[in-house]
């Protein structure tokens, strides 16, 4: 009787046998990560495989939750009406402080100056201070 293994590919068999020892590449998720260095009889790995390092492929930054919810930054601050020259001067602020709450009534575009003012206020910014966007 012939034994059949669950894993057919030699690389997958190797991964199954030595799993948790060498992680997969964070970019392509197909090849094993390259070795970075050895210290105290322990191997430390890079985040990417040699193929992705040679092709200079990088890990894509995650998309912000407010972008996936469909919110777009406005050109002016909702709190002080400051018009920014650069998009990096404005941030998307979660009114209730919960980063997971991406309701459009909870998201406001504010400038960096207002962020500092809100941090230094004795009380948090309450939703009643602004009118919701319709």
C-alpha positions in Angstrom: 0.0 0.0 0.0 1.4 3.4 -1.0 1.2 6.2 1.6 0.0 9.5 0.3 1.1 12.7 1.9 -1.2 15.6 2.3 1.4 18.0 0.9 2.6 17.4 -2.6 5.1 20.2 -3.3 8.6 19.7 -1.9 8.7 23.2 -0.6 5.4 22.8 1.2 6.6 19.5 2.7 9.7 21.3 4.0 7.5 24.1 5.4 5.2 21.5 7.0 8.1 19.7 8.6 9.9 22.8 9.8 7.0 25.1 10.4 7.4 27.9 12.9 11.1 27.9 12.4 11.5 30.0 9.3 8.7 32.6 8.5 7.3 33.3 5.1 8.1 36.5 3.2 5.8 39.4 4.2 5.6 40.7 0.6 5.1 37.7 -1.6 4.0 35.2 1.1 5.4 32.4 -1.0 9.1 32.0 -0.2 10.9 31.8 3.1 12.5 34.9 4.6 16.2 35.5 4.2 18.6 34.9 7.0 19.7 38.2 8.7 22.3 37.0 11.2 23.2 34.3 13.8 23.6 35.1 17.5 23.9 32.7 20.4 23.1 29.7 18.3 19.8 31.4 17.2 19.0 32.4 13.7 17.3 35.8 13.1 15.4 36.3 9.8 14.6 39.3 7.7 11.0 40.3 6.8 11.4 39.6 3.1 12.9 36.8 1.0 16.0 37.2 -1.1 14.0 37.5 -4.3 11.9 40.4 -3.0 15.0 42.1 -1.6 16.8 41.9 -5.0 13.7 43.3 -6.8 13.4 46.0 -4.1 9.8 45.0 -3.4 8.5 46.6 -0.2 5.7 45.8 2.2 2.7 47.9 1.3 1.5 50.2 4.1 -1.9 49.3 5.4 -4.8 51.4 4.2 -6.3 53.6 7.0 -9.7 52.5 8.3 -11.3 55.8 7.5 -10.2 55.5 3.9 -11.8 52.1 3.5 -15.0 53.6 5.1 -15.2 56.1 2.3 -14.2 59.3 4.1 -12.1 61.8 2.3 -9.9 64.5 3.8 -11.3 68.0 3.4 -9.1 70.9 2.2 -9.8 72.9 5.4 -9.9 72.2 9.2 -13.4 71.5 10.5 -12.6 73.2 13.8 -10.8 76.4 12.9 -11.3 76.6 9.1 -7.5 76.6 8.4 -6.8 75.9 4.7 -3.6 73.9 4.4 -1.1 74.2 1.7 -0.1 70.5 2.0 -2.3 67.5 2.7 0.0 66.3 5.6 -1.0 69.4 7.6 -4.5 67.9 8.1 -5.4 64.7 9.9 -8.5 62.7 10.3 -9.7 62.8 13.9 -12.0 60.3 15.5 -14.3 62.4 17.7 -15.1 59.6 20.2 -11.5 58.5 20.3 -12.3 55.0 19.1 -10.1 54.2 16.0 -12.4 51.3 15.0 -15.5 53.5 14.8 -15.4 54.8 11.2 -18.9 56.2 11.1 -18.9 59.3 8.9 -20.3 61.3 11.9 -17.4 60.3 14.0 -14.7 61.4 11.5 -13.5 65.1 11.2 -10.6 66.7 9.4 -8.6 68.9 11.7 -5.2 70.7 11.5 -2.2 69.8 13.6 -2.6 72.9 15.7 -6.1 71.8 16.7 -4.8 68.4 17.5 -2.5 69.9 20.1 -5.3 72.1 21.5 -7.6 69.1 21.9 -4.8 67.1 23.6 -4.3 69.9 26.2 -8.0 70.5 26.9 -9.3 69.3 30.3 -12.2 67.6 28.7 -12.3 65.5 25.5 -13.8 66.9 22.4 -17.5 65.9 22.5 -19.5 65.2 19.4 -21.9 68.1 20.2 -19.3 70.7 19.5 -19.5 70.2 15.7 -22.5 69.8 13.4 -22.4 66.4 11.6 -21.6 66.4 7.9 -24.5 65.5 5.7 
